[in-house]
Amino acid sequence: MRIAANGLLLLLVLVLAACHPAFKPEAERLMTPEGAHAFPFRNAFVATVVGSPAADRVVLPEGIPIEQRTLPVIDDRTVPRVLWYENRFRYSIAAQSGKAPLVFIIGGTNAGYSNRLSTYLQQLFFTAGFHAVSISSPTFPNFMVTASTTSVPGWTAQDAADLYHMMQRVLADVRQRVEVSDVSLTGYSLGGWHSAFVAALDHQQQAIGFHRVLLINPPVSLYRSSQVLDDMLVKNLPGGIDNLDAFVRNVVNRLVELYRENRGVTFGQDMLFDAYRALRPTEDQLAAVIGAVFRLASANIAFTADVMSHSGYLVPKDRELRISTSLTPYFDAGMRRGFIQYFEELLYPYYRQHYPTLTRQQIIDAASLESIAPFLSQAANVGLVTSKDDIILAPGDVDFLQRTFGDRATFFDYGGHCGSMMDAHVAAAYVRFMMQ
Amino acid sequence: MTRIASLCRLATTLLTLCLLGGCASTYQGPVVASADGVDEAARPSFIAVDDPWEGMNRNLYAFNALADRWVLLPVVDVYTDVVPWPFRDRISDFFANIGSLTTFANQILQLKFKPAFETAMRFGANSLLGMFGFVDIATPMGLPRYQEDFGQTLGYWGVHGGPYLVLPILGPSNVRDTAGLAADTAAFAVVDPFGASSIQSKYPAIMATDIVNARYIQPFRYFESGSPFEYDLVRFVYTKKRQVESSGVQPLPVTSERSSDP
C-alpha cells in the first residue's frame, strides 16, 4: 500500500514536471499565416467595436508567464491621498530564459500595461522570441502619478521625455535579470503616436538606440483625432450630451434584453460578435459607443491631471479629497467634458504658466506626427502598420502617412481603429517588420 | 460550530433588515451637494447607486485592495508557480462541482426545475465519472453550468438588492446578497451533503485551497482599470449584473471566468 502510494506520488511529481510548459520561439510560424487575409467587416465602426472573429486570430500558446514589476515614484513625490494606490510605477515583462532582443510596448489612450491589447502584443512578441515589456500610456493614471514630470499628458515633448526616461529605468531593472541583445519599440493607437516621438528623441540622444520602431494604428494629429472622437459622442447622441445618461441606460438595457432572451450569445471570445449579430446596432449607435468609451478615458485623464496639478478644472483647488470622499460628482462632471475641453482649459493654461511664450497653436502643431515628418521620412528603422479606414484619422491623414513612410508602411484596407490587430495576417506584418 | 451559529444569526438579522424595508425604498437620485468647481447642477447620473454608507464602503474598498495586494495575490502567485495550469484547472473544476450543490438548491427554490435537473446530472456525472469532480466531463457532454445563489433566489421572489455594501475581503455586495451569502454558507454547513463541509473543517488545507482557487479564477485586479472612478464603475457593474441575475430570468450558462484572450 505504501509502495503504491509512493509510486503514485512519484508519478505525480513526474507529470507535474513534464507539464511545466516550455516555450520555443515561433517567429517563422507567426510570419507565414495560412490562408488569405480577409477581414470580415467593411464598416469601420463595426470593425473597431467587434474586432477580428476568433477564427481569424493568430494562435498563441497558453500560459505565457507575464510578471508584474514596480519601480519607485519619480522625484520622491508625495502622492495625493485620493490616489494613494499609485505609489509605485508598474510595468510587466514576459521574459525569455536566455539572451534575446527586447521590445517595449506602449499602451493606447488611457491604457495601462495590463490592457487587453498590450497583453496581446506582449504574448505575440514573446512567442516571436522577444523579451516583451509592457509600459503604460502616459495617459494612464499610474504613469501620470508615478512617472510623469508634470502629470499633465498631451504635451508631446514632455510625454516623450517621460517615456524615454522610464524606459531607461526599466531597461536597467530588466538587465539585472536577463540578457538583452537589442531594444525595439512599438505601440498602438496613442501608443503608436508616442512611439514616433520617443524614436525621434532617441535619434537625438542615443541613450537606447532603438533597433526597430513600429507604429500601430497611430493618430496623426492628437488634436484632430480628439475632435473626431469627441464629435462621435456629441453628434450621435440623440438630444446631445445632456442625454448621455439616457443613452448609457439604453445601451445597458439592450444588453440586458439580449441576456434575458438568450439569443445565441455566449460568453467567450466571440461574445462581442454574437452581440453585434443579435442587436444589429446602427452606425450612429456604434459611433456613440466609441465616443462614450473615449469620453470615459478623457474623464479619467482630466480628473487625475487635475488632482495632481491643482488646476481647479473639476476639483476646487483648495479641496483635499480623501479615500472616503465620494468621487461620483467629479465623474459626472468629467463625463460632460470632452478631451478638447481638457486640452483648452487644463493642458494649455498649465503649460503656458511654465512657458509663457507658448501659444495654443504651437501645442496643437507639436502634437502631430507632421511636426517630426522630416525625421520619420528618413528613419529607416521606423515603420507603420495601420488600416486605411481607421476612424480616428482625419481627411488627408492616410495620404500623409503614405507619403512619409513610403515602403515602411503596411496599409490594410479594413480593420477600423485597432479592430484587426489580432488577425493572423496583421500580426504577421508586425512580426515581419520587427524581425527585419 | 460557533462560526455557523454566528453566520445564521447574521443571516437572520440581515434578512429581517432587508425585508423590513431597507430594500423597499426606491432610489431618488444622488443627494450630492454640487461640488464647487463643478458648474453643472447635480442630476441623476446613470452610474449612481443607492449607497448610503459610501464613506465606509470606499474605505473598505481600499482595505480590500491592500489585503489583495499583500495577502491574497502573493499566495495566488505561489500557487501558480507551484501548480502547473492543467492542474489548476482540475482544482477549479473540483470546487465548481462542489459549488453546484448550492446552485442546485437555489434552482429548486426558484422553481427552475429543468436547469436544476441539468445541475444534478452535472454533479452526478462529474463526481462519479469525472474523478470526484476534478475533471469537468459534463460540459463536453452538453450539460450547461449554471450559478445560482440565495441572493438570486431572494431576488427571484421579489426582494430588492437594498443599499450597496462592500464586504471585507469578499468585495462588492448589497444587503440582500450579503444575507444570501450567509444563508448559503450556513445551509451548506448544516445540511452538509456528502460530508463535504466536515471534510473541509477536518482538512484545513482543502478549505485554504478553496479560498486560493476562488481568488485565482477571478481575473479582477484592483486599480488596473485606468480609472480613478473605479469604485463607481465596479459599484455600477455589480449592481446591474445582480439586477439581471436575480430578475427571474434564466441566466446564461457560465464559462470559465479566466478568459484566455486570444
Interface residues (C-beta under 8 A of the other chain):
Chain A: L16 C19 H20 P21 A54 R57 V58 V59 L60 E62 G63 V82 L83 W84 Y85 E86 N110 A111 G112 S114 N115 R116 Y120 Q123 F140 P141 N142 L244 D245 A246 V248 R249 V252 V256 Y259 R260 N262 V265 T266 F267 G268 Q269 L296 A297 A299 N300 F303 T304 V307 G312 Y313 L314 V315 P316 K317 R319 I323 S324 T325 S326 L327 T328 P329 Y330 F331 D332 A333 G334 R336 M422
Chain B: P30 V32 S34 A35 D36 G37 V38 D39 E40 A42 R43 P44 S45 F46 I47 A48 E54 G55 M56 R58 N59 A62 A65 V83 P84 W85 P86 F87 R221 Y222 F223 E224 G226 S227 P228 F229 Y231 D232 K240 Q243 V244 S247 V249 Q250 P251 L252 P253 V254 T255 S259 S260 D261 P262
